[in-house]
């Protein structure tokens, strides 16, 4: 029980990782909120984590994808419609992620562009009191780079070992195989050259952030 308490109190340190010509820096901004807001977040079991991305992606289109693991079976879903082209105007961006309990066994994970509080996506995922928003430190094996996950830690007889998973450097695609972690999601980012829309696409939307 003592070790479980230590695991829950593990502070999310600011960390930097280089992957495919980008830098990622994570920060738990709730620590800067007034005490009453921190207490409210804790009472409501709200999780929050920011990911600041720096790299050579000015003028490129960004795509976000959700990857789900259910009993070792993975599924992927694009979070932006094909008709929506989000273009980065500069080479440093911050995304805010929040996870809020929704119903008895689900949470709503939301992504925001904090400069204008622009909502990027809302996503309902399986919840659980032992899951948190967590950094991912690996670039992945392709153009989709994991930047955030909602998961429990490595299962132990004492509970969930979050810091061990956070510091392991293991790609989230391999968490189920290596650690037996199940029912988790992670989110990836991909940068690509923007292409002109299909001339037959009537609903093309271009957003510059």
PyMOL commands that set and color helices and strands:
alter all, ss='L'
color gray80, all
select helices_A, chain A and resi 2-8+29-32+35-44+162-166+172-179
alter helices_A, ss='H'
color red, helices_A
select strands_A, chain A and resi 16-19+22-27+47-55+61-70+73-78+84-87+92-102+106-113+118-126+132-135+145-151+154-156+159-161+184-192+205-208
alter strands_A, ss='S'
color yellow, strands_A
deselect
rebuild
show_as cartoon
